[in-house]
Amino acid sequence: MEKLVYRFHDLFAQLGLSNRDEDILQFIANHRPLDPEVDLPDAPFWSPAQASFLREALEQDSSWSELVDQLNAALRE
């Protein structure tokens, strides 16, 4: 089965966050740097539903997993 292709702003919309470029940049700036000891889904700024989505995306290697990895990297830079 072919994976769907999503873009970074689609991930923010899926998480229920604003997906405007400036809002994405502001979100990352506000939450960076994420402690290296904290797994992305365990970060304190996610709602339980958001954390669950992120965890499932990574565990199931879903169509979202690459974007979740990109978000993880952006929050740790």
N, CA, C, O and CB atoms as a CASP TS submission, in Angstrom:
PFRMAT TS
TARGET T0000
AUTHOR 0000-0000-0000
METHOD Language model
MODEL 1
PARENT N/A
ATOM      1  N   MET     1       0.838  -1.175   0.000  1.00  0.00           N
ATOM      2  CA  MET     1       0.000   0.000   0.000  1.00  0.00           C
ATOM      3  C   MET     1       0.888   1.246   0.000  1.00  0.00           C
ATOM      4  O   MET     1       1.854   1.330   0.759  1.00  0.00           O
ATOM      5  CB  MET     1      -0.956  -0.006   1.217  1.00  0.00           C
ATOM      6  N   GLU     2       0.562   2.182  -0.832  1.00  0.00           N
ATOM      7  CA  GLU     2       1.335   3.407  -0.953  1.00  0.00           C
ATOM      8  C   GLU     2       0.986   4.371   0.180  1.00  0.00           C
ATOM      9  O   GLU     2      -0.183   4.565   0.514  1.00  0.00           O
ATOM     10  CB  GLU     2       1.087   4.067  -2.316  1.00  0.00           C
ATOM     11  N   LYS     3       2.030   4.970   0.762  1.00  0.00           N
ATOM     12  CA  LYS     3       1.810   5.943   1.833  1.00  0.00           C
ATOM     13  C   LYS     3       1.326   7.265   1.252  1.00  0.00           C
ATOM     14  O   LYS     3       1.733   7.668   0.162  1.00  0.00           O
ATOM     15  CB  LYS     3       3.101   6.158   2.650  1.00  0.00           C
ATOM     16  N   LEU     4       0.462   7.923   1.989  1.00  0.00           N
ATOM     17  CA  LEU     4       0.038   9.261   1.606  1.00  0.00           C
ATOM     18  C   LEU     4       1.186  10.225   1.854  1.00  0.00           C
ATOM     19  O   LEU     4       2.021   9.988   2.727  1.00  0.00           O
ATOM     20  CB  LEU     4      -1.233   9.695   2.389  1.00  0.00           C
ATOM     21  N   VAL     5       1.233  11.292   1.103  1.00  0.00           N
ATOM     22  CA  VAL     5       2.285  12.289   1.257  1.00  0.00           C
ATOM     23  C   VAL     5       1.684  13.529   1.914  1.00  0.00           C
ATOM     24  O   VAL     5       0.753  14.143   1.393  1.00  0.00           O
ATOM     25  CB  VAL     5       2.937  12.642  -0.121  1.00  0.00           C
ATOM     26  N   TYR     6       2.236  13.874   3.061  1.00  0.00           N
ATOM     27  CA  TYR     6       1.803  15.054   3.787  1.00  0.00           C
ATOM     28  C   TYR     6       2.946  16.053   3.830  1.00  0.00           C
ATOM     29  O   TYR     6       4.112  15.701   3.652  1.00  0.00           O
ATOM     30  CB  TYR     6       1.333  14.690   5.214  1.00  0.00           C
ATOM     31  N   ARG     7       2.585  17.303   4.070  1.00  0.00           N
ATOM     32  CA  ARG     7       3.595  18.347   4.228  1.00  0.00           C
ATOM     33  C   ARG     7       3.610  18.792   5.682  1.00  0.00           C
ATOM     34  O   ARG     7       2.703  18.481   6.454  1.00  0.00           O
ATOM     35  CB  ARG     7       3.317  19.554   3.278  1.00  0.00           C
ATOM     36  N   PHE     8       4.666  19.533   6.042  1.00  0.00           N
ATOM     37  CA  PHE     8       4.880  19.930   7.429  1.00  0.00           C
ATOM     38  C   PHE     8       3.671  20.683   7.987  1.00  0.00           C
ATOM     39  O   PHE     8       3.260  20.443   9.122  1.00  0.00           O
ATOM     40  CB  PHE     8       6.135  20.797   7.542  1.00  0.00           C
ATOM     41  N   HIS     9       3.109  21.579   7.203  1.00  0.00           N
ATOM     42  CA  HIS     9       1.964  22.336   7.707  1.00  0.00           C
ATOM     43  C   HIS     9       0.732  21.436   7.905  1.00  0.00           C
ATOM     44  O   HIS     9      -0.144  21.749   8.711  1.00  0.00           O
ATOM     45  CB  HIS     9       1.627  23.482   6.743  1.00  0.00           C
ATOM     46  N   ASP    10       0.670  20.319   7.166  1.00  0.00           N
ATOM     47  CA  ASP    10      -0.419  19.359   7.368  1.00  0.00           C
ATOM     48  C   ASP    10      -0.340  18.724   8.758  1.00  0.00           C
ATOM     49  O   ASP    10      -1.364  18.457   9.386  1.00  0.00           O
ATOM     50  CB  ASP    10      -0.379  18.265   6.284  1.00  0.00           C
ATOM     51  N   LEU    11       0.873  18.489   9.228  1.00  0.00           N
ATOM     52  CA  LEU    11       1.053  17.917  10.559  1.00  0.00           C
ATOM     53  C   LEU    11       0.501  18.855  11.627  1.00  0.00           C
ATOM     54  O   LEU    11      -0.166  18.410  12.561  1.00  0.00           O
ATOM     55  CB  LEU    11       2.537  17.626  10.822  1.00  0.00           C
ATOM     56  N   PHE    12       0.773  20.127  11.494  1.00  0.00           N
ATOM     57  CA  PHE    12       0.268  21.088  12.471  1.00  0.00           C
ATOM     58  C   PHE    12      -1.257  21.125  12.461  1.00  0.00           C
ATOM     59  O   PHE    12      -1.886  21.198  13.517  1.00  0.00           O
ATOM     60  CB  PHE    12       0.832  22.485  12.187  1.00  0.00           C
ATOM     61  N   ALA    13      -1.844  21.075  11.285  1.00  0.00           N
ATOM     62  CA  ALA    13      -3.306  21.038  11.189  1.00  0.00           C
ATOM     63  C   ALA    13      -3.844  19.767  11.835  1.00  0.00           C
ATOM     64  O   ALA    13      -4.849  19.811  12.545  1.00  0.00           O
ATOM     65  CB  ALA    13      -3.761  21.124   9.714  1.00  0.00           C
ATOM     66  N   GLN    14      -3.191  18.644  11.598  1.00  0.00           N
ATOM     67  CA  GLN    14      -3.611  17.371  12.183  1.00  0.00           C
ATOM     68  C   GLN    14      -3.547  17.419  13.711  1.00  0.00           C
ATOM     69  O   GLN    14      -4.357  16.791  14.392  1.00  0.00           O
ATOM     70  CB  GLN    14      -2.735  16.226  11.654  1.00  0.00           C
ATOM     71  N   LEU    15      -2.585  18.163  14.238  1.00  0.00           N
ATOM     72  CA  LEU    15      -2.433  18.313  15.689  1.00  0.00           C
ATOM     73  C   LEU    15      -3.393  19.357  16.263  1.00  0.00           C
ATOM     74  O   LEU    15      -3.427  19.579  17.473  1.00  0.00           O
ATOM     75  CB  LEU    15      -0.995  18.696  16.028  1.00  0.00           C
ATOM     76  N   GLY    16      -4.167  19.991  15.390  1.00  0.00           N
ATOM     77  CA  GLY    16      -5.117  20.999  15.859  1.00  0.00           C
ATOM     78  C   GLY    16      -4.477  22.346  16.123  1.00  0.00           C
ATOM     79  O   GLY    16      -5.026  23.173  16.851  1.00  0.00           O
ATOM     80  N   LEU    17      -3.317  22.563  15.529  1.00  0.00           N
ATOM     81  CA  LEU    17      -2.584  23.818  15.693  1.00  0.00           C
ATOM     82  C   LEU    17      -2.685  24.627  14.412  1.00  0.00           C
ATOM     83  O   LEU    17      -2.979  24.089  13.344  1.00  0.00           O
ATOM     84  CB  LEU    17      -1.099  23.557  16.060  1.00  0.00           C
ATOM     85  N   SER    18      -2.440  25.917  14.529  1.00  0.00           N
ATOM     86  CA  SER    18      -2.412  26.750  13.331  1.00  0.00           C
ATOM     87  C   SER    18      -1.299  26.258  12.413  1.00  0.00           C
ATOM     88  O   SER    18      -0.194  25.955  12.864  1.00  0.00           O
ATOM     89  CB  SER    18      -2.210  28.251  13.696  1.00  0.00           C
ATOM     90  N   ASN    19      -1.602  26.184  11.135  1.00  0.00           N
ATOM     91  CA  ASN    19      -0.585  25.713  10.199  1.00  0.00           C
ATOM     92  C   ASN    19      -0.086  26.818   9.270  1.00  0.00           C
ATOM     93  O   ASN    19       0.459  26.545   8.201  1.00  0.00           O
ATOM     94  CB  ASN    19      -1.136  24.569   9.378  1.00  0.00           C
ATOM     95  N   ARG    20      -0.277  28.057   9.689  1.00  0.00           N
ATOM     96  CA  ARG    20       0.314  29.176   8.948  1.00  0.00           C
ATOM     97  C   ARG    20       1.819  29.183   9.208  1.00  0.00           C
ATOM     98  O   ARG    20       2.263  28.881  10.315  1.00  0.00           O
ATOM     99  CB  ARG    20      -0.336  30.547   9.363  1.00  0.00           C
ATOM    100  N   ASP    21       2.588  29.524   8.203  1.00  0.00           N
ATOM    101  CA  ASP    21       4.048  29.485   8.314  1.00  0.00           C
ATOM    102  C   ASP    21       4.556  30.230   9.549  1.00  0.00           C
ATOM    103  O   ASP    21       5.385  29.716  10.299  1.00  0.00           O
ATOM    104  CB  ASP    21       4.679  30.077   7.064  1.00  0.00           C
ATOM    105  N   GLU    22       4.048  31.450   9.748  1.00  0.00           N
ATOM    106  CA  GLU    22       4.539  32.241  10.882  1.00  0.00           C
ATOM    107  C   GLU    22       4.163  31.607  12.225  1.00  0.00           C
ATOM    108  O   GLU    22       4.911  31.730  13.195  1.00  0.00           O
ATOM    109  CB  GLU    22       3.982  33.666  10.807  1.00  0.00           C
ATOM    110  N   ASP    23       3.022  30.937  12.287  1.00  0.00           N
ATOM    111  CA  ASP    23       2.611  30.281  13.530  1.00  0.00           C
ATOM    112  C   ASP    23       3.435  29.029  13.798  1.00  0.00           C
ATOM    113  O   ASP    23       3.746  28.720  14.948  1.00  0.00           O
ATOM    114  CB  ASP    23       1.128  29.925  13.476  1.00  0.00           C
ATOM    115  N   ILE    24       3.783  28.318  12.748  1.00  0.00           N
ATOM    116  CA  ILE    24       4.652  27.148  12.903  1.00  0.00           C
ATOM    117  C   ILE    24       6.013  27.584  13.428  1.00  0.00           C
ATOM    118  O   ILE    24       6.544  26.984  14.363  1.00  0.00           O
ATOM    119  CB  ILE    24       4.806  26.392  11.559  1.00  0.00           C
ATOM    120  N   LEU    25       6.575  28.626  12.827  1.00  0.00           N
ATOM    121  CA  LEU    25       7.876  29.133  13.277  1.00  0.00           C
ATOM    122  C   LEU    25       7.801  29.608  14.732  1.00  0.00           C
ATOM    123  O   LEU    25       8.727  29.378  15.509  1.00  0.00           O
ATOM    124  CB  LEU    25       8.351  30.286  12.364  1.00  0.00           C
ATOM    125  N   GLN    26       6.715  30.262  15.092  1.00  0.00           N
ATOM    126  CA  GLN    26       6.548  30.739  16.466  1.00  0.00           C
ATOM    127  C   GLN    26       6.410  29.576  17.446  1.00  0.00           C
ATOM    128  O   GLN    26       6.979  29.614  18.537  1.00  0.00           O
ATOM    129  CB  GLN    26       5.323  31.653  16.566  1.00  0.00           C
ATOM    130  N   PHE    27       5.663  28.549  17.066  1.00  0.00           N
ATOM    131  CA  PHE    27       5.507  27.368  17.914  1.00  0.00           C
ATOM    132  C   PHE    27       6.877  26.736  18.190  1.00  0.00           C
ATOM    133  O   PHE    27       7.210  26.424  19.334  1.00  0.00           O
ATOM    134  CB  PHE    27       4.555  26.336  17.247  1.00  0.00           C
ATOM    135  N   ILE    28       7.646  26.556  17.146  1.00  0.00           N
ATOM    136  CA  ILE    28       8.968  25.943  17.298  1.00  0.00           C
ATOM    137  C   ILE    28       9.860  26.825  18.164  1.00  0.00           C
ATOM    138  O   ILE    28      10.555  26.319  19.045  1.00  0.00           O
ATOM    139  CB  ILE    28       9.625  25.704  15.918  1.00  0.00           C
ATOM    140  N   ALA    29       9.854  28.126  17.928  1.00  0.00           N
ATOM    141  CA  ALA    29      10.668  29.044  18.731  1.00  0.00           C
ATOM    142  C   ALA    29      10.252  29.018  20.192  1.00  0.00           C
ATOM    143  O   ALA    29      11.102  29.088  21.080  1.00  0.00           O
ATOM    144  CB  ALA    29      10.563  30.467  18.187  1.00  0.00           C
ATOM    145  N   ASN    30       8.954  28.919  20.452  1.00  0.00           N
ATOM    146  CA  ASN    30       8.452  28.916  21.831  1.00  0.00           C
ATOM    147  C   ASN    30       8.788  27.640  22.601  1.00  0.00           C
ATOM    148  O   ASN    30       8.869  27.665  23.829  1.00  0.00           O
ATOM    149  CB  ASN    30       6.961  29.109  21.825  1.00  0.00           C
ATOM    150  N   HIS    31       8.981  26.539  21.902  1.00  0.00           N
ATOM    151  CA  HIS    31       9.160  25.250  22.575  1.00  0.00           C
ATOM    152  C   HIS    31      10.559  24.654  22.396  1.00  0.00           C
ATOM    153  O   HIS    31      10.824  23.529  22.820  1.00  0.00           O
ATOM    154  CB  HIS    31       8.137  24.271  22.066  1.00  0.00           C
ATOM    155  N   ARG    32      11.425  25.403  21.778  1.00  0.00           N
ATOM    156  CA  ARG    32      12.789  24.936  21.547  1.00  0.00           C
ATOM    157  C   ARG    32      13.703  25.518  22.593  1.00  0.00           C
ATOM    158  O   ARG    32      13.453  26.656  22.990  1.00  0.00           O
ATOM    159  CB  ARG    32      13.275  25.310  20.138  1.00  0.00           C
ATOM    160  N   PRO    33      14.713  24.878  23.073  1.00  0.00           N
ATOM    161  CA  PRO    33      15.090  23.509  22.737  1.00  0.00           C
ATOM    162  C   PRO    33      14.385  22.513  23.657  1.00  0.00           C
ATOM    163  O   PRO    33      14.234  22.743  24.857  1.00  0.00           O
ATOM    164  CB  PRO    33      16.616  23.333  22.830  1.00  0.00           C
ATOM    165  N   LEU    34      13.968  21.426  23.072  1.00  0.00           N
ATOM    166  CA  LEU    34      13.350  20.350  23.831  1.00  0.00           C
ATOM    167  C   LEU    34      14.461  19.540  24.486  1.00  0.00           C
ATOM    168  O   LEU    34      15.430  19.153  23.832  1.00  0.00           O
ATOM    169  CB  LEU    34      12.451  19.450  22.920  1.00  0.00           C
ATOM    170  N   ASP    35      14.312  19.292  25.767  1.00  0.00           N
ATOM    171  CA  ASP    35      15.297  18.525  26.524  1.00  0.00           C
ATOM    172  C   ASP    35      15.576  17.195  25.817  1.00  0.00           C
ATOM    173  O   ASP    35      14.639  16.470  25.481  1.00  0.00           O
ATOM    174  CB  ASP    35      14.803  18.280  27.975  1.00  0.00           C
ATOM    175  N   PRO    36      16.846  16.869  25.588  1.00  0.00           N
ATOM    176  CA  PRO    36      17.176  15.628  24.882  1.00  0.00           C
ATOM    177  C   PRO    36      16.708  14.365  25.610  1.00  0.00           C
ATOM    178  O   PRO    36      16.589  13.302  25.000  1.00  0.00           O
ATOM    179  CB  PRO    36      18.661  15.553  24.668  1.00  0.00           C
ATOM    180  N   GLU    37      16.447  14.483  26.896  1.00  0.00           N
ATOM    181  CA  GLU    37      15.979  13.330  27.679  1.00  0.00           C
ATOM    182  C   GLU    37      14.477  13.080  27.509  1.00  0.00           C
ATOM    183  O   GLU    37      13.972  12.047  27.948  1.00  0.00           O
ATOM    184  CB  GLU    37      16.297  13.540  29.156  1.00  0.00           C
ATOM    185  N   VAL    38      13.758  14.017  26.876  1.00  0.00           N
ATOM    186  CA  VAL    38      12.302  13.920  26.750  1.00  0.00           C
ATOM    187  C   VAL    38      11.948  13.456  25.337  1.00  0.00           C
ATOM    188  O   VAL    38      12.333  14.086  24.352  1.00  0.00           O
ATOM    189  CB  VAL    38      11.619  15.288  27.070  1.00  0.00           C
ATOM    190  N   ASP    39      11.213  12.352  25.254  1.00  0.00           N
ATOM    191  CA  ASP    39      10.709  11.916  23.952  1.00  0.00           C
ATOM    192  C   ASP    39       9.660  12.912  23.480  1.00  0.00           C
ATOM    193  O   ASP    39       8.906  13.457  24.287  1.00  0.00           O
ATOM    194  CB  ASP    39      10.114  10.473  24.027  1.00  0.00           C
ATOM    195  N   LEU    40       9.612  13.147  22.186  1.00  0.00           N
ATOM    196  CA  LEU    40       8.700  14.155  21.645  1.00  0.00           C
ATOM    197  C   LEU    40       7.261  14.005  22.154  1.00  0.00           C
ATOM    198  O   LEU    40       6.676  15.000  22.583  1.00  0.00           O
ATOM    199  CB  LEU    40       8.709  14.086  20.138  1.00  0.00           C
ATOM    200  N   PRO    41       6.670  12.813  22.126  1.00  0.00           N
ATOM    201  CA  PRO    41       5.279  12.704  22.596  1.00  0.00           C
ATOM    202  C   PRO    41       5.110  13.002  24.088  1.00  0.00           C
ATOM    203  O   PRO    41       3.999  13.274  24.543  1.00  0.00           O
ATOM    204  CB  PRO    41       4.757  11.319  22.309  1.00  0.00           C
ATOM    205  N   ASP    42       6.195  12.951  24.842  1.00  0.00           N
ATOM    206  CA  ASP    42       6.138  13.191  26.285  1.00  0.00           C
ATOM    207  C   ASP    42       6.384  14.645  26.667  1.00  0.00           C
ATOM    208  O   ASP    42       6.375  14.989  27.849  1.00  0.00           O
ATOM    209  CB  ASP    42       7.142  12.321  26.981  1.00  0.00           C
ATOM    210  N   ALA    43       6.603  15.498  25.673  1.00  0.00           N
ATOM    211  CA  ALA    43       6.828  16.923  25.963  1.00  0.00           C
ATOM    212  C   ALA    43       5.587  17.496  26.651  1.00  0.00           C
ATOM    213  O   ALA    43       4.459  17.136  26.312  1.00  0.00           O
ATOM    214  CB  ALA    43       7.153  17.723  24.649  1.00  0.00           C
ATOM    215  N   PRO    44       5.803  18.386  27.613  1.00  0.00           N
ATOM    216  CA  PRO    44       4.683  18.874  28.422  1.00  0.00           C
ATOM    217  C   PRO    44       3.695  19.776  27.698  1.00  0.00           C
ATOM    218  O   PRO    44       2.624  20.058  28.236  1.00  0.00           O
ATOM    219  CB  PRO    44       5.212  19.601  29.580  1.00  0.00           C
ATOM    220  N   PHE    45       4.017  20.229  26.512  1.00  0.00           N
ATOM    221  CA  PHE    45       3.138  21.167  25.822  1.00  0.00           C
ATOM    222  C   PHE    45       2.087  20.492  24.941  1.00  0.00           C
ATOM    223  O   PHE    45       1.271  21.182  24.331  1.00  0.00           O
ATOM    224  CB  PHE    45       3.959  22.093  24.986  1.00  0.00           C
ATOM    225  N   TRP    46       2.088  19.167  24.862  1.00  0.00           N
ATOM    226  CA  TRP    46       1.071  18.466  24.067  1.00  0.00           C
ATOM    227  C   TRP    46      -0.136  18.121  24.922  1.00  0.00           C
ATOM    228  O   TRP    46      -0.011  17.829  26.111  1.00  0.00           O
ATOM    229  CB  TRP    46       1.656  17.188  23.444  1.00  0.00           C
ATOM    230  N   SER    47      -1.297  18.160  24.304  1.00  0.00           N
ATOM    231  CA  SER    47      -2.497  17.634  24.959  1.00  0.00           C
ATOM    232  C   SER    47      -2.393  16.101  24.916  1.00  0.00           C
ATOM    233  O   SER    47      -1.591  15.564  24.152  1.00  0.00           O
ATOM    234  CB  SER    47      -3.834  18.154  24.250  1.00  0.00           C
ATOM    235  N   PRO    48      -3.180  15.405  25.714  1.00  0.00           N
ATOM    236  CA  PRO    48      -3.149  13.929  25.647  1.00  0.00           C
ATOM    237  C   PRO    48      -3.441  13.401  24.236  1.00  0.00           C
ATOM    238  O   PRO    48      -2.812  12.437  23.800  1.00  0.00           O
ATOM    239  CB  PRO    48      -4.166  13.341  26.633  1.00  0.00           C
ATOM    240  N   ALA    49      -4.369  14.010  23.534  1.00  0.00           N
ATOM    241  CA  ALA    49      -4.692  13.553  22.179  1.00  0.00           C
ATOM    242  C   ALA    49      -3.521  13.787  21.217  1.00  0.00           C
ATOM    243  O   ALA    49      -3.221  12.929  20.387  1.00  0.00           O
ATOM    244  CB  ALA    49      -5.949  14.272  21.662  1.00  0.00           C
ATOM    245  N   GLN    50      -2.870  14.932  21.325  1.00  0.00           N
ATOM    246  CA  GLN    50      -1.722  15.230  20.469  1.00  0.00           C
ATOM    247  C   GLN    50      -0.586  14.252  20.755  1.00  0.00           C
ATOM    248  O   GLN    50       0.030  13.724  19.830  1.00  0.00           O
ATOM    249  CB  GLN    50      -1.246  16.684  20.680  1.00  0.00           C
ATOM    250  N   ALA    51      -0.313  14.013  22.032  1.00  0.00           N
ATOM    251  CA  ALA    51       0.756  13.095  22.418  1.00  0.00           C
ATOM    252  C   ALA    51       0.468  11.690  21.892  1.00  0.00           C
ATOM    253  O   ALA    51       1.371  11.006  21.407  1.00  0.00           O
ATOM    254  CB  ALA    51       0.921  13.071  23.950  1.00  0.00           C
ATOM    255  N   SER    52      -0.774  11.268  21.988  1.00  0.00           N
ATOM    256  CA  SER    52      -1.164   9.947  21.497  1.00  0.00           C
ATOM    257  C   SER    52      -0.961   9.847  19.990  1.00  0.00           C
ATOM    258  O   SER    52      -0.444   8.846  19.496  1.00  0.00           O
ATOM    259  CB  SER    52      -2.625   9.651  21.854  1.00  0.00           C
ATOM    260  N   PHE    53      -1.363  10.872  19.268  1.00  0.00           N
ATOM    261  CA  PHE    53      -1.177  10.878  17.818  1.00  0.00           C
ATOM    262  C   PHE    53       0.308  10.770  17.458  1.00  0.00           C
ATOM    263  O   PHE    53       0.683   9.974  16.597  1.00  0.00           O
ATOM    264  CB  PHE    53      -1.782  12.156  17.205  1.00  0.00           C
ATOM    265  N   LEU    54       1.145  11.567  18.113  1.00  0.00           N
ATOM    266  CA  LEU    54       2.582  11.548  17.826  1.00  0.00           C
ATOM    267  C   LEU    54       3.190  10.190  18.139  1.00  0.00           C
ATOM    268  O   LEU    54       3.984   9.665  17.358  1.00  0.00           O
ATOM    269  CB  LEU    54       3.300  12.636  18.623  1.00  0.00           C
ATOM    270  N   ARG    55       2.825   9.628  19.265  1.00  0.00           N
ATOM    271  CA  ARG    55       3.341   8.329  19.676  1.00  0.00           C
ATOM    272  C   ARG    55       2.932   7.243  18.670  1.00  0.00           C
ATOM    273  O   ARG    55       3.759   6.430  18.256  1.00  0.00           O
ATOM    274  CB  ARG    55       2.834   7.973  21.089  1.00  0.00           C
ATOM    275  N   GLU    56       1.665   7.239  18.288  1.00  0.00           N
ATOM    276  CA  GLU    56       1.187   6.243  17.324  1.00  0.00           C
ATOM    277  C   GLU    56       1.845   6.416  15.963  1.00  0.00           C
ATOM    278  O   GLU    56       2.180   5.428  15.309  1.00  0.00           O
ATOM    279  CB  GLU    56      -0.328   6.334  17.178  1.00  0.00           C
ATOM    280  N   ALA    57       2.033   7.647  15.532  1.00  0.00           N
ATOM    281  CA  ALA    57       2.683   7.898  14.240  1.00  0.00           C
ATOM    282  C   ALA    57       4.080   7.294  14.215  1.00  0.00           C
ATOM    283  O   ALA    57       4.493   6.707  13.215  1.00  0.00           O
ATOM    284  CB  ALA    57       2.756   9.409  13.953  1.00  0.00           C
ATOM    285  N   LEU    58       4.801   7.442  15.316  1.00  0.00           N
ATOM    286  CA  LEU    58       6.163   6.901  15.389  1.00  0.00           C
ATOM    287  C   LEU    58       6.165   5.383  15.538  1.00  0.00           C
ATOM    288  O   LEU    58       6.931   4.694  14.864  1.00  0.00           O
ATOM    289  CB  LEU    58       6.916   7.534  16.555  1.00  0.00           C
ATOM    290  N   GLU    59       5.327   4.868  16.402  1.00  0.00           N
ATOM    291  CA  GLU    59       5.299   3.422  16.651  1.00  0.00           C
ATOM    292  C   GLU    59       4.836   2.631  15.433  1.00  0.00           C
ATOM    293  O   GLU    59       5.328   1.532  15.178  1.00  0.00           O
ATOM    294  CB  GLU    59       4.392   3.115  17.828  1.00  0.00           C
ATOM    295  N   GLN    60       3.899   3.186  14.688  1.00  0.00           N
ATOM    296  CA  GLN    60       3.329   2.466  13.549  1.00  0.00           C
ATOM    297  C   GLN    60       4.013   2.812  12.229  1.00  0.00           C
ATOM    298  O   GLN    60       3.640   2.298  11.174  1.00  0.00           O
ATOM    299  CB  GLN    60       1.851   2.762  13.445  1.00  0.00           C
ATOM    300  N   ASP    61       5.017   3.690  12.296  1.00  0.00           N
ATOM    301  CA  ASP    61       5.712   4.143  11.084  1.00  0.00           C
ATOM    302  C   ASP    61       4.691   4.559  10.023  1.00  0.00           C
ATOM    303  O   ASP    61       4.750   4.133   8.870  1.00  0.00           O
ATOM    304  CB  ASP    61       6.646   3.025  10.531  1.00  0.00           C
ATOM    305  N   SER    62       3.761   5.399  10.453  1.00  0.00           N
ATOM    306  CA  SER    62       2.659   5.829   9.591  1.00  0.00           C
ATOM    307  C   SER    62       3.134   6.855   8.561  1.00  0.00           C
ATOM    308  O   SER    62       4.309   7.216   8.504  1.00  0.00           O
ATOM    309  CB  SER    62       1.518   6.419  10.435  1.00  0.00           C
ATOM    310  N   SER    63       2.192   7.301   7.764  1.00  0.00           N
ATOM    311  CA  SER    63       2.486   8.331   6.763  1.00  0.00           C
ATOM    312  C   SER    63       2.965   9.627   7.413  1.00  0.00           C
ATOM    313  O   SER    63       3.601  10.457   6.763  1.00  0.00           O
ATOM    314  CB  SER    63       1.247   8.605   5.908  1.00  0.00           C
ATOM    315  N   TRP    64       2.659   9.793   8.683  1.00  0.00           N
ATOM    316  CA  TRP    64       3.039  11.000   9.413  1.00  0.00           C
ATOM    317  C   TRP    64       4.429  10.901  10.040  1.00  0.00           C
ATOM    318  O   TRP    64       4.980  11.921  10.453  1.00  0.00           O
ATOM    319  CB  TRP    64       2.020  11.287  10.488  1.00  0.00           C
ATOM    320  N   SER    65       5.001   9.726  10.121  1.00  0.00           N
ATOM    321  CA  SER    65       6.218   9.530  10.926  1.00  0.00           C
ATOM    322  C   SER    65       7.398  10.391  10.473  1.00  0.00           C
ATOM    323  O   SER    65       8.142  10.897  11.314  1.00  0.00           O
ATOM    324  CB  SER    65       6.624   8.078  10.883  1.00  0.00           C
ATOM    325  N   GLU    66       7.581  10.565   9.186  1.00  0.00           N
ATOM    326  CA  GLU    66       8.701  11.388   8.710  1.00  0.00           C
ATOM    327  C   GLU    66       8.532  12.842   9.150  1.00  0.00           C
ATOM    328  O   GLU    66       9.501  13.493   9.540  1.00  0.00           O
ATOM    329  CB  GLU    66       8.814  11.309   7.171  1.00  0.00           C
ATOM    330  N   LEU    67       7.302  13.346   9.087  1.00  0.00           N
ATOM    331  CA  LEU    67       7.057  14.723   9.522  1.00  0.00           C
ATOM    332  C   LEU    67       7.200  14.861  11.035  1.00  0.00           C
ATOM    333  O   LEU    67       7.676  15.885  11.525  1.00  0.00           O
ATOM    334  CB  LEU    67       5.661  15.179   9.084  1.00  0.00           C
ATOM    335  N   VAL    68       6.794  13.843  11.765  1.00  0.00           N
ATOM    336  CA  VAL    68       6.981  13.862  13.218  1.00  0.00           C
ATOM    337  C   VAL    68       8.474  13.887  13.531  1.00  0.00           C
ATOM    338  O   VAL    68       8.901  14.593  14.444  1.00  0.00           O
ATOM    339  CB  VAL    68       6.298  12.631  13.887  1.00  0.00           C
ATOM    340  N   ASP    69       9.264  13.130  12.789  1.00  0.00           N
ATOM    341  CA  ASP    69      10.724  13.160  12.963  1.00  0.00           C
ATOM    342  C   ASP    69      11.280  14.552  12.653  1.00  0.00           C
ATOM    343  O   ASP    69      12.177  15.031  13.346  1.00  0.00           O
ATOM    344  CB  ASP    69      11.399  12.105  12.056  1.00  0.00           C
ATOM    345  N   GLN    70      10.755  15.190  11.625  1.00  0.00           N
ATOM    346  CA  GLN    70      11.213  16.544  11.273  1.00  0.00           C
ATOM    347  C   GLN    70      10.855  17.536  12.378  1.00  0.00           C
ATOM    348  O   GLN    70      11.653  18.409  12.718  1.00  0.00           O
ATOM    349  CB  GLN    70      10.593  17.000   9.928  1.00  0.00           C
ATOM    350  N   LEU    71       9.657  17.396  12.934  1.00  0.00           N
ATOM    351  CA  LEU    71       9.254  18.269  14.025  1.00  0.00           C
ATOM    352  C   LEU    71      10.155  18.043  15.237  1.00  0.00           C
ATOM    353  O   LEU    71      10.586  18.995  15.888  1.00  0.00           O
ATOM    354  CB  LEU    71       7.778  18.029  14.394  1.00  0.00           C
ATOM    355  N   ASN    72      10.430  16.784  15.529  1.00  0.00           N
ATOM    356  CA  ASN    72      11.319  16.438  16.634  1.00  0.00           C
ATOM    357  C   ASN    72      12.683  17.115  16.452  1.00  0.00           C
ATOM    358  O   ASN    72      13.213  17.712  17.389  1.00  0.00           O
ATOM    359  CB  ASN    72      11.487  14.902  16.735  1.00  0.00           C
ATOM    360  N   ALA    73      13.234  17.022  15.265  1.00  0.00           N
ATOM    361  CA  ALA    73      14.539  17.640  14.984  1.00  0.00           C
ATOM    362  C   ALA    73      14.461  19.161  15.104  1.00  0.00           C
ATOM    363  O   ALA    73      15.367  19.785  15.657  1.00  0.00           O
ATOM    364  CB  ALA    73      15.029  17.246  13.574  1.00  0.00           C
ATOM    365  N   ALA    74      13.403  19.752  14.599  1.00  0.00           N
ATOM    366  CA  ALA    74      13.262  21.214  14.656  1.00  0.00           C
ATOM    367  C   ALA    74      13.182  21.707  16.102  1.00  0.00           C
ATOM    368  O   ALA    74      13.680  22.786  16.421  1.00  0.00           O
ATOM    369  CB  ALA    74      12.010  21.661  13.879  1.00  0.00           C
ATOM    370  N   LEU    75      12.564  20.926  16.962  1.00  0.00           N
ATOM    371  CA  LEU    75      12.422  21.335  18.364  1.00  0.00           C
ATOM    372  C   LEU    75      13.698  21.097  19.168  1.00  0.00           C
ATOM    373  O   LEU    75      13.808  21.567  20.300  1.00  0.00           O
ATOM    374  CB  LEU    75      11.265  20.586  19.011  1.00  0.00           C
ATOM    375  N   ARG    76      14.639  20.391  18.614  1.00  0.00           N
ATOM    376  CA  ARG    76      15.889  20.098  19.339  1.00  0.00           C
ATOM    377  C   ARG    76      17.072  20.899  18.814  1.00  0.00           C
ATOM    378  O   ARG    76      18.145  20.865  19.416  1.00  0.00           O
ATOM    379  CB  ARG    76      16.208  18.615  19.250  1.00  0.00           C
ATOM    380  N   GLU    77      16.908  21.608  17.724  1.00  0.00           N
ATOM    381  CA  GLU    77      18.013  22.387  17.144  1.00  0.00           C
ATOM    382  C   GLU    77      18.326  23.590  18.007  1.00  0.00           C
ATOM    383  O   GLU    77      19.226  24.365  17.682  1.00  0.00           O
ATOM    384  CB  GLU    77      17.673  22.841  15.717  1.00  0.00           C
TER
END
